[in-house]
């Protein structure tokens, strides 16, 4: 298992993001937020909130579309844009919706749809008003996971987790 963690503004903090590589197909991301699970779950799923954190601002990426029908069998689609490049979509279907404890969904990076769908399982474990979010991503192949990692996904993920943290602090 390969574990990586980050610090915000160069300062050690108890709410840092952790990323672990498990086996050759899995990525596990975790972070504790100073907010109840219902707020973190809503920020993770409601389009009006997803628009505010899902695109990594430090990379000058912006989100141009968010649709989500958060129910078992429902679909979602997020579209991001960067500079003059064509917009890129991420889409999938909700497999499990157990608000506010658990969410399971597929995720397809539309420009590389032939690579298959990632299955994402997110848990929201609340203790004393704080929520530990764990996102377990299972890629369809080792090559698909490596493609995600080599794309700069880790930097973007860390940026968006910081943005999510700022949003849930505002919402609580």
Buried (B, 14 or more C-beta within 10 A) or exposed (E): EEEEEBEBEEEEEEBBBBBBBBEEBBBBBBBBBBBBBBBBBBBBBBBEBBBBBBBBBEBEBBBBEBEBEBEEEBBBBBBBBBEEEEBBBBBBBBBEBEBBBBBBBBBBBEEEEEBBBBBBBBBBBBEEEBBBBBBBBBBBEEEBBEBBBEEEBBEBBBBBBBBBBEBBEEBE
